[in-house]
Amino acid sequence: MKNVFKVLLDPNEKYSSIQSYDIGSFDLTSFWDGRKCDPNCLEHARLYLNLPIRVKTDAIGNPLSWLIWSERLVDISLPLIQNDVHVLSAPLFDSRSRQPIPGYFIVNILSVVACVKMEKSKIATDNEGNFMGFHEPHFDQERLSPNIHLFRAREWIFSVFISEPLRSQWKSKNIGGLLLKAFQSS
């Protein structure tokens, strides 16, 4: 049995996050379902940070469910995830000055895998019994290739998961701005 780790943003208030955005006609769901985008797809997009980056963080929170990572985190992760992602320059701007903020990238996850064992998972529902997500997903290890280190689960598309080798890599480099929650697979 192996663990899979859900990537969560650190709720620490010292980190900046996206306050507002203008993505024009770009389909924001393009980064949710494993579609590779044109390299210029975000040339007119603007993501505005709520606070200046006082403390360099490795991840930027945002309401779009996009991965916005520092150049450092991309460099650390790329040896393991290069086949799982498409990396694009992040169009980050300071919300007050409207000046660009360099050093961040959008990591478009190309690996979307149907891998949750519904019958073994604890499912979260709304008052009408509609599926809302999982309290405790259980992953099907047979559907998770040992070569996939960063992925979205088809059954829970807004969440991002990583493998044990990638978690170890991040831990050894003191990644900031992210928390990891372990879930089982069998």
Sequence and secondary structure as in RCSB ss.txt:
>XXXX:A:sequence
MKNVFKVLLDPNEKYSSIQSYDIGSFDLTSFWDGRKCDPNCLEHARLYLNLPIRVKTDAIGNPLSWLIWSERLVD
ISLPLIQNDVHVLSAPLFDSRSRQPIPGYFIVNILSVVACVKMEKSKIATDNEGNFMGFHEPHFDQERLSPNIHL
FRAREWIFSVFISEPLRSQWKSKNIGGLLLKAFQSS
>XXXX:A:secstr
 EEEEEEEE   TTS BEEEEE TT  GGGGTTT    TTTTTT EEEESS  SS  SB B TT  EEEEHHHHH
HHHHHHTTTEEEEE  EEETTT  B  SEEEEEE  EE  B GGGSEEEE TT  EEEEEE  B GGGS TT  E
EEETTEEEEEEE HHHHHHHHHTT  SEEEEEEEE 
